[in-house]
Amino acid sequence: MFKSLNLVALLTLFSALTMANESIANNQTISVGSLKQNWQQHQAIKQLKTVENTLSNSLQGKTRDQILSLKKQQVFKQTKPAMLANNNAASTAQDSAVSSNNWYRSFNIYDGFSQLIEDYDEDGFYQTFSVTFDADVIDTYHIDQANVYAELYLSKNGGDWIHYYTTDIFSIYGESENDQYEVYTTLNQGYISDNYDVLIDLYEVGYSDIVASYSSDNTNALYALPLESSDYDPDYVEYHSESHGHGGSTSLMALLLLLFIVVFKSHIQKA
C-alpha cells in the first residue's frame, strides 16, 4: 500500500513539475507601442485590449545573448515595415557627411520610467504596465535625426534578460522631448508573481549593434517592478463567481481522502 502511495505522490509531483516547466516555456505578453504624444493612457489601454492574443513575436522569450548573436550573424530579419527613405536636405547632408569620413553620431537614452496599471486581485502584483523612454541623437553635422527601434527585456530577480517586445521603427530628433516612445504591456501567461527589472536596447535602422541601452542599472524607475501574468491575477468578481471551481478541488481532495481510508482499512483487514 505504501509503495502505491509513494508512486501516487511521485506521479503528482512529476505532473506539477511538468506544468511549471510548460508555464515557463510558454511565457506570453501582449504589447502596443507608439510615440507618447500620439495617445493618452486610456487610448493605449483600449488598443492593448483589442490586440489579438495570437499575435506572435519570433524573438519573444529569447534571451538577450541569443538575440545579440542572431543580429551579429545577420540571421535576424527585420519584421517591422521599413520607413520611407528621406529625400530631404538633411538626408542629403548626412550622405555627404558620411562620405567625408568626418561624420560622428552619438546616441543616448536620456530617461526611462515605468507605470504600474492593472492589478485585478489587488495583491500588489500588476499584470499591465507601461515603459516610456526618451532617446536622443547628436552628430557632428547637426543633422540630429535618426530612424531607430528598440528591443525590450524583463529580468526576474537578476536572472537572464528575456525579450518581450520589439518596437516599430520611429524617428528621433536631437534632444527633443517630443519623440518619447511608450510601450504598454500585459503579461498574458507564465510570469509568476515576483519583482522584474526592465532593459531597453536601442538600435539604428540598418545596423546590428546596440547604439544605446537603459535599464534598472540607470534608474530605480525600471527596477524591481512587482509583476505577474494574468493567469496569476484573476479578476476579483470572476474569482467569486467561479467559486464552484474551488468546490471541485475540494471534492477531489475529499475523494482522495476517501480512497485512502478504503485502502487503509483493506490493508488492516488483511493484516
Summary of the structure (lengths in Angstrom):
residues: 271
radius of gyration: 25.3
end to end distance: 12.0
largest distance: 97.0
contacts: 754
relative contact order: 0.17
helix: 35%
strand: 32%
